[in-house]
Amino acid sequence: MTHTYRTKGTCSRQITVELDEDNTIQKVEFLGGCNGNTQGVARLCVGHKAQEIIDLLSGVNCNGRGTSCPDQLSKALKEALELQKK
């Protein structure tokens, strides 16, 4: 499953995640944001279960914004898992 999420409150504008049938992350792509950091976060997520990454990244705050690119990735993964249930 490939899911595209429009971010809110971050420099990145969009995140695309690809999950396999076991909800293991196969690919993460950020559009915008701090290029090196988003590439690093994306690479670290590949091969891990979506729920594991949600638990790790949810609530990460960037400079008092109340969210961050990693936090937005957790929201993108939550949304993808919810859509898979339907």
PECORWO-V76020 format. One record per backbone hydrogen bond with DSSP energy under -0.5 kcal/mol. CO is the residue of the C=O (numbers start at 1). NH is the residue of the N-H. If there is no record, write none. Layout:
BEGIN
co = <CO | CO>
nh = <NH | NH>
END
This chain:
BEGIN
co = <1 | 3 | 5 | 5 | 11 | 13 | 14 | 15 | 16 | 17 | 18 | 18 | 20 | 23 | 24 | 25 | 27 | 29 | 30 | 31 | 31 | 33 | 34 | 35 | 36 | 37 | 38 | 39 | 40 | 41 | 42 | 45 | 48 | 49 | 50 | 51 | 52 | 53 | 54 | 57 | 61 | 62 | 67 | 68 | 69 | 70 | 71 | 72 | 73 | 74 | 75 | 76 | 77 | 78 | 79 | 80 | 81 | 82 | 83>
nh = <19 | 17 | 7 | 15 | 33 | 7 | 31 | 5 | 29 | 3 | 26 | 27 | 23 | 50 | 20 | 47 | 18 | 16 | 32 | 13 | 14 | 35 | 38 | 39 | 40 | 41 | 42 | 43 | 44 | 45 | 46 | 48 | 25 | 53 | 54 | 55 | 56 | 57 | 58 | 60 | 63 | 65 | 62 | 72 | 73 | 74 | 75 | 76 | 77 | 78 | 79 | 80 | 81 | 82 | 83 | 84 | 85 | 86 | 86>
END
